[in-house]
Structure formats: structure tokens, C-alpha cells
Amino acid sequence: MPISINLPNDVETRLNKLCEKTGRNRNYIVTQAVLEQLDDIEDEYLATNRMKSILAGRIVTESLADVAKKKGL
């Protein structure tokens, strides 16, 4: 899916230099950067929602020792 973004001049300069140094095209580098950030943002979203659920009392947490005891370990 094509998208268009406006990069600040200094970011565009860094991107162009990285393309020259690595022999990769801009599409590859930008895609890799987006994928890495998506992973981080998704992890943060999941952790934040999990914490909100815990604080709201919707999720019961158990210690590892309690789980092991229940499982007979």
C-alpha cells in the first residue's frame, strides 16, 4: 500500500546516507523502521491494557509459587 510522508530535512538526509552506505533502497529501510516501531507500539499497548485490567480488578494474578502448587510441581 503506497503512503506518503513528509520527513524533516535532517531525517531525510540521514535516510539517504543510510541508503548509500547499505546499498538498500528507501522503501526497504522505511519498511524495516515501521515494522520495528509497530512491534514496540503493539507491545506497549498490550502491556498498558493488561495493567489497566489488573488495576480495575478484572484480571486475577497469581504468583508462580501458587501456580506451581496447584499444578503439583
Residue frames as qw, qx, qy, qz and C-alpha x, y, z in Angstrom:
[[0.000, 0.890, 0.455, 0.000, 0.00, 0.00, 0.00],
 [0.425, 0.408, -0.032, 0.807, 1.60, 3.26, -1.03],
 [0.325, -0.846, -0.343, 0.246, 1.79, 6.01, 1.56],
 [0.389, 0.650, -0.056, 0.651, 3.31, 9.45, 1.55],
 [0.556, -0.711, -0.264, 0.339, 5.10, 11.10, 4.46],
 [0.235, 0.882, -0.156, 0.377, 6.89, 14.40, 4.90],
 [0.807, -0.287, -0.238, 0.458, 10.22, 13.93, 6.64],
 [0.203, -0.938, 0.117, 0.254, 12.17, 16.72, 8.24],
 [0.521, 0.772, -0.363, 0.014, 15.24, 17.59, 6.17],
 [0.155, -0.624, 0.745, -0.180, 17.67, 16.16, 8.71],
 [0.744, -0.023, 0.632, -0.215, 15.79, 12.84, 8.81],
 [0.794, 0.594, 0.071, -0.109, 15.69, 12.65, 5.03],
 [0.260, 0.789, -0.552, 0.071, 19.42, 13.35, 4.89],
 [0.426, -0.410, 0.780, -0.203, 20.12, 10.56, 7.38],
 [0.830, 0.255, 0.448, -0.214, 17.86, 8.19, 5.42],
 [0.662, 0.727, -0.173, -0.061, 19.62, 8.99, 2.15],
 [0.031, 0.708, -0.693, 0.128, 23.05, 8.49, 3.72],
 [0.623, -0.193, 0.723, -0.227, 21.98, 5.16, 5.18],
 [0.839, 0.475, 0.202, -0.175, 20.70, 4.06, 1.76],
 [0.459, 0.779, -0.426, 0.028, 24.05, 4.93, 0.20],
 [0.200, -0.583, 0.757, -0.219, 26.04, 3.16, 2.92],
 [0.620, -0.059, 0.740, -0.252, 23.94, -0.01, 2.97],
 [0.068, 0.112, -0.794, -0.594, 23.00, -0.28, -0.69],
 [0.110, 0.483, 0.855, -0.153, 19.35, -0.61, 0.36],
 [0.005, -0.484, -0.397, -0.780, 16.56, 1.48, -1.09],
 [0.216, -0.244, 0.302, -0.896, 14.45, 3.94, 0.88],
 [0.759, -0.209, -0.282, -0.548, 11.39, 1.68, 0.79],
 [0.768, -0.052, -0.609, 0.194, 13.27, -1.17, 2.46],
 [0.305, 0.111, -0.531, 0.783, 14.72, 0.98, 5.23],
 [0.387, -0.217, 0.119, -0.888, 11.47, 2.80, 5.97],
 [0.808, -0.176, -0.423, -0.371, 9.54, -0.50, 5.99],
 [0.660, -0.023, -0.635, 0.401, 12.02, -2.03, 8.43],
 [0.056, 0.156, -0.403, 0.900, 11.78, 1.04, 10.69],
 [0.592, -0.221, -0.098, -0.768, 7.97, 0.92, 10.65],
 [0.812, -0.128, -0.558, -0.112, 7.92, -2.80, 11.43],
 [0.479, 0.029, -0.619, 0.622, 10.24, -2.36, 14.40],
 [0.165, -0.139, 0.278, -0.936, 8.22, 0.51, 15.77],
 [0.696, -0.205, -0.340, -0.598, 4.94, -1.35, 15.24],
 [0.708, -0.117, -0.669, 0.195, 6.26, -4.22, 17.36],
 [0.259, 0.013, -0.510, 0.820, 7.22, -1.81, 20.14],
 [0.362, -0.144, 0.022, -0.921, 3.94, 0.12, 19.97],
 [0.746, -0.196, -0.506, -0.385, 1.87, -3.08, 19.96],
 [0.596, -0.098, -0.673, 0.426, 3.80, -4.40, 22.98],
 [0.038, 0.052, -0.366, 0.928, 3.27, -1.13, 24.84],
 [0.546, -0.180, -0.223, -0.787, -0.44, -1.15, 24.00],
 [0.759, -0.191, -0.612, -0.115, -0.87, -4.72, 25.24],
 [0.466, -0.066, -0.610, 0.638, 1.08, -4.06, 28.43],
 [0.145, -0.118, 0.187, -0.964, -0.85, -0.87, 29.16],
 [0.666, -0.209, -0.317, -0.642, -4.22, -2.54, 28.65],
 [0.710, -0.142, -0.671, 0.161, -3.16, -5.52, 30.75],
 [0.269, -0.008, -0.518, 0.812, -2.12, -3.18, 33.57],
 [0.379, -0.169, -0.014, -0.910, -5.40, -1.25, 33.33],
 [0.754, -0.205, -0.510, -0.359, -7.31, -4.54, 33.59],
 [0.592, -0.095, -0.658, 0.455, -5.25, -5.62, 36.60],
 [0.059, 0.043, -0.356, 0.932, -5.78, -2.28, 38.34],
 [0.538, -0.154, -0.158, -0.814, -9.51, -2.42, 37.58],
 [0.513, -0.177, 0.736, -0.404, -9.67, -5.87, 39.20],
 [0.820, 0.337, -0.092, -0.453, -10.72, -7.65, 36.03],
 [0.750, 0.354, -0.550, 0.093, -7.69, -9.92, 35.98],
 [0.768, -0.608, 0.185, -0.077, -6.67, -12.05, 38.91],
 [0.440, 0.653, -0.599, 0.147, -2.95, -12.56, 39.19],
 [0.925, -0.379, 0.018, -0.004, -1.24, -15.47, 40.89],
 [0.209, -0.768, 0.591, 0.128, 2.32, -15.95, 41.98],
 [0.555, 0.413, -0.703, -0.163, 4.49, -18.52, 40.24],
 [0.033, -0.192, 0.900, -0.390, 4.66, -20.46, 43.51],
 [0.579, 0.187, 0.470, -0.639, 0.84, -20.63, 43.71],
 [0.733, 0.435, -0.288, -0.436, 0.55, -21.86, 40.13],
 [0.362, 0.389, -0.845, 0.068, 3.27, -24.48, 40.69],
 [0.270, -0.077, 0.802, -0.527, 1.49, -25.65, 43.86],
 [0.707, 0.298, 0.212, -0.605, -1.82, -26.01, 42.02],
 [0.720, 0.480, -0.435, -0.247, -0.09, -28.00, 39.28],
 [0.945, -0.311, 0.097, 0.015, 1.60, -30.23, 41.85],
 [0.676, 0.554, -0.259, 0.410, 5.09, -29.06, 40.98]]
